[in-house]
Amino acid sequence: MALPVQMAIGAYRFQVSTAAYQQLQRKYGWRWTKVDRAARAPAMQYVGPALQEMTFDGTIYPHERGGWQQIEAMRKEADKHQPLPLVSGFGEVFGDFVILTIQETLSRFLIGNAAGRIDFTMSIQEYVRDPSEGGR
């Protein structure tokens, strides 16, 4: 029996039985720009929302669950070079995101130099479609 999915980006599923993340960071921003004014300090003008960013930090114990191919499966999604839908395990649709980076740290080496522990960080950023693409 598969354990529930925490989050899915494209075809990749974060779940306890494979690669569970222990920390999820979400970053929101609001873009402001300085507008120069003669003989006065610059004014600030709101120019729109920033793109939402998320970072997943987790640990894989490949000999216990998930296997050594979890990072490769993440990279395969990134190698699609396209926006991917992001959906929570509760069915909340966050929209399209792109994978920016995947970092892995191998440790606790076993016989044959196989890692007994893989710590990972995946960083993603919101992809907002141009209105001509049917976006907001």
Phi and psi in radians as a Rosetta constraint file:
Dihedral C 1 N 2 CA 2 C 2 CIRCULARHARMONIC -1.334 0.35
Dihedral N 2 CA 2 C 2 N 3 CIRCULARHARMONIC 2.481 0.35
Dihedral C 2 N 3 CA 3 C 3 CIRCULARHARMONIC -1.412 0.35
Dihedral N 3 CA 3 C 3 N 4 CIRCULARHARMONIC 2.758 0.35
Dihedral C 3 N 4 CA 4 C 4 CIRCULARHARMONIC -1.009 0.35
Dihedral N 4 CA 4 C 4 N 5 CIRCULARHARMONIC 2.633 0.35
Dihedral C 4 N 5 CA 5 C 5 CIRCULARHARMONIC -1.420 0.35
Dihedral N 5 CA 5 C 5 N 6 CIRCULARHARMONIC 2.337 0.35
Dihedral C 5 N 6 CA 6 C 6 CIRCULARHARMONIC -1.388 0.35
Dihedral N 6 CA 6 C 6 N 7 CIRCULARHARMONIC -0.827 0.35
Dihedral C 6 N 7 CA 7 C 7 CIRCULARHARMONIC -2.795 0.35
Dihedral N 7 CA 7 C 7 N 8 CIRCULARHARMONIC 2.628 0.35
Dihedral C 7 N 8 CA 8 C 8 CIRCULARHARMONIC -2.255 0.35
Dihedral N 8 CA 8 C 8 N 9 CIRCULARHARMONIC 2.320 0.35
Dihedral C 8 N 9 CA 9 C 9 CIRCULARHARMONIC -2.133 0.35
Dihedral N 9 CA 9 C 9 N 10 CIRCULARHARMONIC 1.991 0.35
Dihedral C 9 N 10 CA 10 C 10 CIRCULARHARMONIC 1.065 0.35
Dihedral N 10 CA 10 C 10 N 11 CIRCULARHARMONIC -2.294 0.35
Dihedral C 10 N 11 CA 11 C 11 CIRCULARHARMONIC -1.519 0.35
Dihedral N 11 CA 11 C 11 N 12 CIRCULARHARMONIC -0.149 0.35
Dihedral C 11 N 12 CA 12 C 12 CIRCULARHARMONIC -1.474 0.35
Dihedral N 12 CA 12 C 12 N 13 CIRCULARHARMONIC 2.352 0.35
Dihedral C 12 N 13 CA 13 C 13 CIRCULARHARMONIC -2.045 0.35
Dihedral N 13 CA 13 C 13 N 14 CIRCULARHARMONIC 2.167 0.35
Dihedral C 13 N 14 CA 14 C 14 CIRCULARHARMONIC -1.484 0.35
Dihedral N 14 CA 14 C 14 N 15 CIRCULARHARMONIC 2.153 0.35
Dihedral C 14 N 15 CA 15 C 15 CIRCULARHARMONIC -2.702 0.35
Dihedral N 15 CA 15 C 15 N 16 CIRCULARHARMONIC 2.763 0.35
Dihedral C 15 N 16 CA 16 C 16 CIRCULARHARMONIC -1.017 0.35
Dihedral N 16 CA 16 C 16 N 17 CIRCULARHARMONIC -0.587 0.35
Dihedral C 16 N 17 CA 17 C 17 CIRCULARHARMONIC -1.348 0.35
Dihedral N 17 CA 17 C 17 N 18 CIRCULARHARMONIC -0.129 0.35
Dihedral C 17 N 18 CA 18 C 18 CIRCULARHARMONIC -2.229 0.35
Dihedral N 18 CA 18 C 18 N 19 CIRCULARHARMONIC -1.604 0.35
Dihedral C 18 N 19 CA 19 C 19 CIRCULARHARMONIC -2.151 0.35
Dihedral N 19 CA 19 C 19 N 20 CIRCULARHARMONIC 1.660 0.35
Dihedral C 19 N 20 CA 20 C 20 CIRCULARHARMONIC -1.539 0.35
Dihedral N 20 CA 20 C 20 N 21 CIRCULARHARMONIC 2.431 0.35
Dihedral C 20 N 21 CA 21 C 21 CIRCULARHARMONIC -1.607 0.35
Dihedral N 21 CA 21 C 21 N 22 CIRCULARHARMONIC 2.510 0.35
Dihedral C 21 N 22 CA 22 C 22 CIRCULARHARMONIC -1.735 0.35
Dihedral N 22 CA 22 C 22 N 23 CIRCULARHARMONIC -0.284 0.35
Dihedral C 22 N 23 CA 23 C 23 CIRCULARHARMONIC -2.498 0.35
Dihedral N 23 CA 23 C 23 N 24 CIRCULARHARMONIC 2.394 0.35
Dihedral C 23 N 24 CA 24 C 24 CIRCULARHARMONIC -2.237 0.35
Dihedral N 24 CA 24 C 24 N 25 CIRCULARHARMONIC 2.100 0.35
Dihedral C 24 N 25 CA 25 C 25 CIRCULARHARMONIC -1.872 0.35
Dihedral N 25 CA 25 C 25 N 26 CIRCULARHARMONIC 2.369 0.35
Dihedral C 25 N 26 CA 26 C 26 CIRCULARHARMONIC -2.096 0.35
Dihedral N 26 CA 26 C 26 N 27 CIRCULARHARMONIC 2.376 0.35
Dihedral C 26 N 27 CA 27 C 27 CIRCULARHARMONIC -2.168 0.35
Dihedral N 27 CA 27 C 27 N 28 CIRCULARHARMONIC 2.200 0.35
Dihedral C 27 N 28 CA 28 C 28 CIRCULARHARMONIC -2.018 0.35
Dihedral N 28 CA 28 C 28 N 29 CIRCULARHARMONIC 2.637 0.35
Dihedral C 28 N 29 CA 29 C 29 CIRCULARHARMONIC -2.580 0.35
Dihedral N 29 CA 29 C 29 N 30 CIRCULARHARMONIC 2.815 0.35
Dihedral C 29 N 30 CA 30 C 30 CIRCULARHARMONIC -2.278 0.35
Dihedral N 30 CA 30 C 30 N 31 CIRCULARHARMONIC 2.203 0.35
Dihedral C 30 N 31 CA 31 C 31 CIRCULARHARMONIC -1.558 0.35
Dihedral N 31 CA 31 C 31 N 32 CIRCULARHARMONIC 2.225 0.35
Dihedral C 31 N 32 CA 32 C 32 CIRCULARHARMONIC -2.195 0.35
Dihedral N 32 CA 32 C 32 N 33 CIRCULARHARMONIC 2.500 0.35
Dihedral C 32 N 33 CA 33 C 33 CIRCULARHARMONIC -2.207 0.35
Dihedral N 33 CA 33 C 33 N 34 CIRCULARHARMONIC 2.627 0.35
Dihedral C 33 N 34 CA 34 C 34 CIRCULARHARMONIC -1.491 0.35
Dihedral N 34 CA 34 C 34 N 35 CIRCULARHARMONIC 2.366 0.35
Dihedral C 34 N 35 CA 35 C 35 CIRCULARHARMONIC -2.039 0.35
Dihedral N 35 CA 35 C 35 N 36 CIRCULARHARMONIC 2.016 0.35
Dihedral C 35 N 36 CA 36 C 36 CIRCULARHARMONIC -1.154 0.35
Dihedral N 36 CA 36 C 36 N 37 CIRCULARHARMONIC 2.498 0.35
Dihedral C 36 N 37 CA 37 C 37 CIRCULARHARMONIC -2.293 0.35
Dihedral N 37 CA 37 C 37 N 38 CIRCULARHARMONIC 2.507 0.35
Dihedral C 37 N 38 CA 38 C 38 CIRCULARHARMONIC -1.148 0.35
Dihedral N 38 CA 38 C 38 N 39 CIRCULARHARMONIC 2.261 0.35
Dihedral C 38 N 39 CA 39 C 39 CIRCULARHARMONIC 1.027 0.35
Dihedral N 39 CA 39 C 39 N 40 CIRCULARHARMONIC 0.357 0.35
Dihedral C 39 N 40 CA 40 C 40 CIRCULARHARMONIC -2.486 0.35
Dihedral N 40 CA 40 C 40 N 41 CIRCULARHARMONIC 2.870 0.35
Dihedral C 40 N 41 CA 41 C 41 CIRCULARHARMONIC -1.140 0.35
Dihedral N 41 CA 41 C 41 N 42 CIRCULARHARMONIC 2.643 0.35
Dihedral C 41 N 42 CA 42 C 42 CIRCULARHARMONIC -1.061 0.35
Dihedral N 42 CA 42 C 42 N 43 CIRCULARHARMONIC 2.620 0.35
Dihedral C 42 N 43 CA 43 C 43 CIRCULARHARMONIC -1.617 0.35
Dihedral N 43 CA 43 C 43 N 44 CIRCULARHARMONIC 2.785 0.35
Dihedral C 43 N 44 CA 44 C 44 CIRCULARHARMONIC -1.890 0.35
Dihedral N 44 CA 44 C 44 N 45 CIRCULARHARMONIC 2.360 0.35
Dihedral C 44 N 45 CA 45 C 45 CIRCULARHARMONIC -2.234 0.35
Dihedral N 45 CA 45 C 45 N 46 CIRCULARHARMONIC 2.257 0.35
Dihedral C 45 N 46 CA 46 C 46 CIRCULARHARMONIC -1.259 0.35
Dihedral N 46 CA 46 C 46 N 47 CIRCULARHARMONIC 2.246 0.35
Dihedral C 46 N 47 CA 47 C 47 CIRCULARHARMONIC -2.054 0.35
Dihedral N 47 CA 47 C 47 N 48 CIRCULARHARMONIC 0.053 0.35
Dihedral C 47 N 48 CA 48 C 48 CIRCULARHARMONIC 2.299 0.35
Dihedral N 48 CA 48 C 48 N 49 CIRCULARHARMONIC 2.982 0.35
Dihedral C 48 N 49 CA 49 C 49 CIRCULARHARMONIC -1.275 0.35
Dihedral N 49 CA 49 C 49 N 50 CIRCULARHARMONIC 2.648 0.35
Dihedral C 49 N 50 CA 50 C 50 CIRCULARHARMONIC -1.487 0.35
Dihedral N 50 CA 50 C 50 N 51 CIRCULARHARMONIC 2.893 0.35
Dihedral C 50 N 51 CA 51 C 51 CIRCULARHARMONIC -1.295 0.35
Dihedral N 51 CA 51 C 51 N 52 CIRCULARHARMONIC 2.374 0.35
Dihedral C 51 N 52 CA 52 C 52 CIRCULARHARMONIC -1.205 0.35
Dihedral N 52 CA 52 C 52 N 53 CIRCULARHARMONIC 2.452 0.35
Dihedral C 52 N 53 CA 53 C 53 CIRCULARHARMONIC -2.176 0.35
Dihedral N 53 CA 53 C 53 N 54 CIRCULARHARMONIC 2.570 0.35
Dihedral C 53 N 54 CA 54 C 54 CIRCULARHARMONIC -2.362 0.35
Dihedral N 54 CA 54 C 54 N 55 CIRCULARHARMONIC 2.572 0.35
Dihedral C 54 N 55 CA 55 C 55 CIRCULARHARMONIC -2.294 0.35
Dihedral N 55 CA 55 C 55 N 56 CIRCULARHARMONIC 2.228 0.35
Dihedral C 55 N 56 CA 56 C 56 CIRCULARHARMONIC -1.863 0.35
Dihedral N 56 CA 56 C 56 N 57 CIRCULARHARMONIC 2.195 0.35
Dihedral C 56 N 57 CA 57 C 57 CIRCULARHARMONIC -2.048 0.35
Dihedral N 57 CA 57 C 57 N 58 CIRCULARHARMONIC 2.282 0.35
Dihedral C 57 N 58 CA 58 C 58 CIRCULARHARMONIC -2.730 0.35
Dihedral N 58 CA 58 C 58 N 59 CIRCULARHARMONIC 3.137 0.35
Dihedral C 58 N 59 CA 59 C 59 CIRCULARHARMONIC -2.333 0.35
Dihedral N 59 CA 59 C 59 N 60 CIRCULARHARMONIC 2.384 0.35
Dihedral C 59 N 60 CA 60 C 60 CIRCULARHARMONIC -2.014 0.35
Dihedral N 60 CA 60 C 60 N 61 CIRCULARHARMONIC 2.286 0.35
Dihedral C 60 N 61 CA 61 C 61 CIRCULARHARMONIC -1.890 0.35
Dihedral N 61 CA 61 C 61 N 62 CIRCULARHARMONIC 1.547 0.35
Dihedral C 61 N 62 CA 62 C 62 CIRCULARHARMONIC -1.058 0.35
Dihedral N 62 CA 62 C 62 N 63 CIRCULARHARMONIC -0.507 0.35
Dihedral C 62 N 63 CA 63 C 63 CIRCULARHARMONIC -1.361 0.35
Dihedral N 63 CA 63 C 63 N 64 CIRCULARHARMONIC -0.292 0.35
Dihedral C 63 N 64 CA 64 C 64 CIRCULARHARMONIC -1.707 0.35
Dihedral N 64 CA 64 C 64 N 65 CIRCULARHARMONIC -0.686 0.35
Dihedral C 64 N 65 CA 65 C 65 CIRCULARHARMONIC -2.824 0.35
Dihedral N 65 CA 65 C 65 N 66 CIRCULARHARMONIC 2.541 0.35
Dihedral C 65 N 66 CA 66 C 66 CIRCULARHARMONIC 1.533 0.35
Dihedral N 66 CA 66 C 66 N 67 CIRCULARHARMONIC -0.446 0.35
Dihedral C 66 N 67 CA 67 C 67 CIRCULARHARMONIC 1.287 0.35
Dihedral N 67 CA 67 C 67 N 68 CIRCULARHARMONIC 3.006 0.35
Dihedral C 67 N 68 CA 68 C 68 CIRCULARHARMONIC -1.393 0.35
Dihedral N 68 CA 68 C 68 N 69 CIRCULARHARMONIC -0.108 0.35
Dihedral C 68 N 69 CA 69 C 69 CIRCULARHARMONIC -1.603 0.35
Dihedral N 69 CA 69 C 69 N 70 CIRCULARHARMONIC 0.085 0.35
Dihedral C 69 N 70 CA 70 C 70 CIRCULARHARMONIC -1.116 0.35
Dihedral N 70 CA 70 C 70 N 71 CIRCULARHARMONIC -0.759 0.35
Dihedral C 70 N 71 CA 71 C 71 CIRCULARHARMONIC -1.143 0.35
Dihedral N 71 CA 71 C 71 N 72 CIRCULARHARMONIC -0.684 0.35
Dihedral C 71 N 72 CA 72 C 72 CIRCULARHARMONIC -1.081 0.35
Dihedral N 72 CA 72 C 72 N 73 CIRCULARHARMONIC -0.676 0.35
Dihedral C 72 N 73 CA 73 C 73 CIRCULARHARMONIC -1.132 0.35
Dihedral N 73 CA 73 C 73 N 74 CIRCULARHARMONIC -0.650 0.35
Dihedral C 73 N 74 CA 74 C 74 CIRCULARHARMONIC -1.106 0.35
Dihedral N 74 CA 74 C 74 N 75 CIRCULARHARMONIC -0.797 0.35
Dihedral C 74 N 75 CA 75 C 75 CIRCULARHARMONIC -1.093 0.35
Dihedral N 75 CA 75 C 75 N 76 CIRCULARHARMONIC -0.622 0.35
Dihedral C 75 N 76 CA 76 C 76 CIRCULARHARMONIC -1.076 0.35
Dihedral N 76 CA 76 C 76 N 77 CIRCULARHARMONIC -0.650 0.35
Dihedral C 76 N 77 CA 77 C 77 CIRCULARHARMONIC -1.157 0.35
Dihedral N 77 CA 77 C 77 N 78 CIRCULARHARMONIC -0.767 0.35
Dihedral C 77 N 78 CA 78 C 78 CIRCULARHARMONIC -1.119 0.35
Dihedral N 78 CA 78 C 78 N 79 CIRCULARHARMONIC -0.623 0.35
Dihedral C 78 N 79 CA 79 C 79 CIRCULARHARMONIC -1.213 0.35
Dihedral N 79 CA 79 C 79 N 80 CIRCULARHARMONIC -0.110 0.35
Dihedral C 79 N 80 CA 80 C 80 CIRCULARHARMONIC -1.252 0.35
Dihedral N 80 CA 80 C 80 N 81 CIRCULARHARMONIC -0.330 0.35
Dihedral C 80 N 81 CA 81 C 81 CIRCULARHARMONIC 0.942 0.35
Dihedral N 81 CA 81 C 81 N 82 CIRCULARHARMONIC 0.775 0.35
Dihedral C 81 N 82 CA 82 C 82 CIRCULARHARMONIC -2.637 0.35
Dihedral N 82 CA 82 C 82 N 83 CIRCULARHARMONIC 2.779 0.35
Dihedral C 82 N 83 CA 83 C 83 CIRCULARHARMONIC -1.095 0.35
Dihedral N 83 CA 83 C 83 N 84 CIRCULARHARMONIC 2.487 0.35
Dihedral C 83 N 84 CA 84 C 84 CIRCULARHARMONIC -2.183 0.35
Dihedral N 84 CA 84 C 84 N 85 CIRCULARHARMONIC 2.499 0.35
Dihedral C 84 N 85 CA 85 C 85 CIRCULARHARMONIC -1.216 0.35
Dihedral N 85 CA 85 C 85 N 86 CIRCULARHARMONIC 2.444 0.35
Dihedral C 85 N 86 CA 86 C 86 CIRCULARHARMONIC -1.996 0.35
Dihedral N 86 CA 86 C 86 N 87 CIRCULARHARMONIC 2.122 0.35
Dihedral C 86 N 87 CA 87 C 87 CIRCULARHARMONIC -2.344 0.35
Dihedral N 87 CA 87 C 87 N 88 CIRCULARHARMONIC 2.318 0.35
Dihedral C 87 N 88 CA 88 C 88 CIRCULARHARMONIC -1.342 0.35
Dihedral N 88 CA 88 C 88 N 89 CIRCULARHARMONIC 2.903 0.35
Dihedral C 88 N 89 CA 89 C 89 CIRCULARHARMONIC -1.127 0.35
Dihedral N 89 CA 89 C 89 N 90 CIRCULARHARMONIC -0.278 0.35
Dihedral C 89 N 90 CA 90 C 90 CIRCULARHARMONIC -1.636 0.35
Dihedral N 90 CA 90 C 90 N 91 CIRCULARHARMONIC 0.039 0.35
Dihedral C 90 N 91 CA 91 C 91 CIRCULARHARMONIC 1.577 0.35
Dihedral N 91 CA 91 C 91 N 92 CIRCULARHARMONIC 0.076 0.35
Dihedral C 91 N 92 CA 92 C 92 CIRCULARHARMONIC -1.248 0.35
Dihedral N 92 CA 92 C 92 N 93 CIRCULARHARMONIC 2.172 0.35
Dihedral C 92 N 93 CA 93 C 93 CIRCULARHARMONIC -1.639 0.35
Dihedral N 93 CA 93 C 93 N 94 CIRCULARHARMONIC 2.080 0.35
Dihedral C 93 N 94 CA 94 C 94 CIRCULARHARMONIC -1.580 0.35
Dihedral N 94 CA 94 C 94 N 95 CIRCULARHARMONIC -0.251 0.35
Dihedral C 94 N 95 CA 95 C 95 CIRCULARHARMONIC 1.872 0.35
Dihedral N 95 CA 95 C 95 N 96 CIRCULARHARMONIC -2.854 0.35
Dihedral C 95 N 96 CA 96 C 96 CIRCULARHARMONIC -1.602 0.35
Dihedral N 96 CA 96 C 96 N 97 CIRCULARHARMONIC 2.473 0.35
Dihedral C 96 N 97 CA 97 C 97 CIRCULARHARMONIC -2.385 0.35
Dihedral N 97 CA 97 C 97 N 98 CIRCULARHARMONIC 2.734 0.35
Dihedral C 97 N 98 CA 98 C 98 CIRCULARHARMONIC -2.001 0.35
Dihedral N 98 CA 98 C 98 N 99 CIRCULARHARMONIC 2.543 0.35
Dihedral C 98 N 99 CA 99 C 99 CIRCULARHARMONIC -1.483 0.35
Dihedral N 99 CA 99 C 99 N 100 CIRCULARHARMONIC 2.110 0.35
Dihedral C 99 N 100 CA 100 C 100 CIRCULARHARMONIC -1.596 0.35
Dihedral N 100 CA 100 C 100 N 101 CIRCULARHARMONIC -0.837 0.35
Dihedral C 100 N 101 CA 101 C 101 CIRCULARHARMONIC -2.549 0.35
Dihedral N 101 CA 101 C 101 N 102 CIRCULARHARMONIC 2.641 0.35
Dihedral C 101 N 102 CA 102 C 102 CIRCULARHARMONIC -2.324 0.35
Dihedral N 102 CA 102 C 102 N 103 CIRCULARHARMONIC 2.170 0.35
Dihedral C 102 N 103 CA 103 C 103 CIRCULARHARMONIC -2.089 0.35
Dihedral N 103 CA 103 C 103 N 104 CIRCULARHARMONIC 2.403 0.35
Dihedral C 103 N 104 CA 104 C 104 CIRCULARHARMONIC -2.262 0.35
Dihedral N 104 CA 104 C 104 N 105 CIRCULARHARMONIC 2.521 0.35
Dihedral C 104 N 105 CA 105 C 105 CIRCULARHARMONIC -2.218 0.35
Dihedral N 105 CA 105 C 105 N 106 CIRCULARHARMONIC 2.085 0.35
Dihedral C 105 N 106 CA 106 C 106 CIRCULARHARMONIC -1.668 0.35
Dihedral N 106 CA 106 C 106 N 107 CIRCULARHARMONIC 2.417 0.35
Dihedral C 106 N 107 CA 107 C 107 CIRCULARHARMONIC -2.692 0.35
Dihedral N 107 CA 107 C 107 N 108 CIRCULARHARMONIC 3.124 0.35
Dihedral C 107 N 108 CA 108 C 108 CIRCULARHARMONIC 0.904 0.35
Dihedral N 108 CA 108 C 108 N 109 CIRCULARHARMONIC 1.059 0.35
Dihedral C 108 N 109 CA 109 C 109 CIRCULARHARMONIC -1.210 0.35
Dihedral N 109 CA 109 C 109 N 110 CIRCULARHARMONIC 2.430 0.35
Dihedral C 109 N 110 CA 110 C 110 CIRCULARHARMONIC -1.788 0.35
Dihedral N 110 CA 110 C 110 N 111 CIRCULARHARMONIC -3.136 0.35
Dihedral C 110 N 111 CA 111 C 111 CIRCULARHARMONIC -0.988 0.35
Dihedral N 111 CA 111 C 111 N 112 CIRCULARHARMONIC 2.376 0.35
Dihedral C 111 N 112 CA 112 C 112 CIRCULARHARMONIC 1.496 0.35
Dihedral N 112 CA 112 C 112 N 113 CIRCULARHARMONIC 0.131 0.35
Dihedral C 112 N 113 CA 113 C 113 CIRCULARHARMONIC 1.189 0.35
Dihedral N 113 CA 113 C 113 N 114 CIRCULARHARMONIC 0.381 0.35
Dihedral C 113 N 114 CA 114 C 114 CIRCULARHARMONIC -1.422 0.35
Dihedral N 114 CA 114 C 114 N 115 CIRCULARHARMONIC 2.425 0.35
Dihedral C 114 N 115 CA 115 C 115 CIRCULARHARMONIC -1.271 0.35
Dihedral N 115 CA 115 C 115 N 116 CIRCULARHARMONIC 2.331 0.35
Dihedral C 115 N 116 CA 116 C 116 CIRCULARHARMONIC -1.553 0.35
Dihedral N 116 CA 116 C 116 N 117 CIRCULARHARMONIC -0.234 0.35
Dihedral C 116 N 117 CA 117 C 117 CIRCULARHARMONIC -2.529 0.35
Dihedral N 117 CA 117 C 117 N 118 CIRCULARHARMONIC 2.369 0.35
Dihedral C 117 N 118 CA 118 C 118 CIRCULARHARMONIC -2.258 0.35
Dihedral N 118 CA 118 C 118 N 119 CIRCULARHARMONIC 1.997 0.35
Dihedral C 118 N 119 CA 119 C 119 CIRCULARHARMONIC -1.630 0.35
Dihedral N 119 CA 119 C 119 N 120 CIRCULARHARMONIC 2.422 0.35
Dihedral C 119 N 120 CA 120 C 120 CIRCULARHARMONIC -2.359 0.35
Dihedral N 120 CA 120 C 120 N 121 CIRCULARHARMONIC 2.711 0.35
Dihedral C 120 N 121 CA 121 C 121 CIRCULARHARMONIC -2.382 0.35
Dihedral N 121 CA 121 C 121 N 122 CIRCULARHARMONIC 2.203 0.35
Dihedral C 121 N 122 CA 122 C 122 CIRCULARHARMONIC -2.050 0.35
Dihedral N 122 CA 122 C 122 N 123 CIRCULARHARMONIC 2.234 0.35
Dihedral C 122 N 123 CA 123 C 123 CIRCULARHARMONIC -1.943 0.35
Dihedral N 123 CA 123 C 123 N 124 CIRCULARHARMONIC 2.302 0.35
Dihedral C 123 N 124 CA 124 C 124 CIRCULARHARMONIC -2.267 0.35
Dihedral N 124 CA 124 C 124 N 125 CIRCULARHARMONIC 2.773 0.35
Dihedral C 124 N 125 CA 125 C 125 CIRCULARHARMONIC -2.411 0.35
Dihedral N 125 CA 125 C 125 N 126 CIRCULARHARMONIC 2.489 0.35
Dihedral C 125 N 126 CA 126 C 126 CIRCULARHARMONIC -1.006 0.35
Dihedral N 126 CA 126 C 126 N 127 CIRCULARHARMONIC 2.476 0.35
Dihedral C 126 N 127 CA 127 C 127 CIRCULARHARMONIC -2.031 0.35
Dihedral N 127 CA 127 C 127 N 128 CIRCULARHARMONIC 2.012 0.35
Dihedral C 127 N 128 CA 128 C 128 CIRCULARHARMONIC -1.803 0.35
Dihedral N 128 CA 128 C 128 N 129 CIRCULARHARMONIC 2.088 0.35
Dihedral C 128 N 129 CA 129 C 129 CIRCULARHARMONIC -1.251 0.35
Dihedral N 129 CA 129 C 129 N 130 CIRCULARHARMONIC 2.511 0.35
Dihedral C 129 N 130 CA 130 C 130 CIRCULARHARMONIC -1.127 0.35
Dihedral N 130 CA 130 C 130 N 131 CIRCULARHARMONIC 2.549 0.35
Dihedral C 130 N 131 CA 131 C 131 CIRCULARHARMONIC -0.908 0.35
Dihedral N 131 CA 131 C 131 N 132 CIRCULARHARMONIC -0.543 0.35
Dihedral C 131 N 132 CA 132 C 132 CIRCULARHARMONIC -1.199 0.35
Dihedral N 132 CA 132 C 132 N 133 CIRCULARHARMONIC -0.295 0.35
Dihedral C 132 N 133 CA 133 C 133 CIRCULARHARMONIC -1.677 0.35
Dihedral N 133 CA 133 C 133 N 134 CIRCULARHARMONIC 0.040 0.35
Dihedral C 133 N 134 CA 134 C 134 CIRCULARHARMONIC 1.578 0.35
Dihedral N 134 CA 134 C 134 N 135 CIRCULARHARMONIC 0.369 0.35
Dihedral C 134 N 135 CA 135 C 135 CIRCULARHARMONIC -1.691 0.35
Dihedral N 135 CA 135 C 135 N 136 CIRCULARHARMONIC -3.106 0.35
